């Protein structure tokens, strides 16, 4: 699969869902990809990328940003509070705000730094004990808490359980976002982004379908 093919599929899914062209932002998930693969995708014109770890992103992206204008970085993996300051400096959006302690840390650092990336609250729609995220029942209160801290909450993010129909989780996330007046929905990955778009995704996170399997370096 190429970047162009993914973009074509996104455009088709937007059209079929009756959504405006360009309503969906493609995040190319470049975590643990060899630098030459990332560079090839940059050369093709992609500028929005997702990383899982602050440290990996810090080692990879400053050099690329010097060479390629307009790069936008999204943190899509879990964020430890001790890495929060570095994350605020490096990322344009953080998709994994998943607990009150992280929210208060980000609020304090945003005051100190005078800036804050746009934030997505991660909701554990499958209520999986091993997975990060706010439980659906606690989501409304946590959105209110983040807003009370003056954090720029753009929307919600979820990662459905691997063995369940993703559409149920996407629909649940959309419902929580709607009742909280949030426009951003970060949902859908390589295998299910078209379903996510049909259910309102504004950001889809696609890695292997663009870069190929991560376990086989070029």
Secondary structure, DSSP 8 states (H G I E B T S, - for coil): --HHHHHHHHHHHHHHTT--TT-SEEEEE-TT--HHHHHHHHHTT--EEEES-HHHHHHHHHHHHHHSTT-EEEE-S---GGGHHHHHHH-SEEEEE-SHHHHHHHHHHHHHHT---EEEEEEETT--TTS-SEEGGGHHHHHHHHHHTT--EEEEE----TTS-HHHHHHHHHHHHHHTT--EEE---TTTHHHHHHTT-SEEEE-HHHH--TTS--
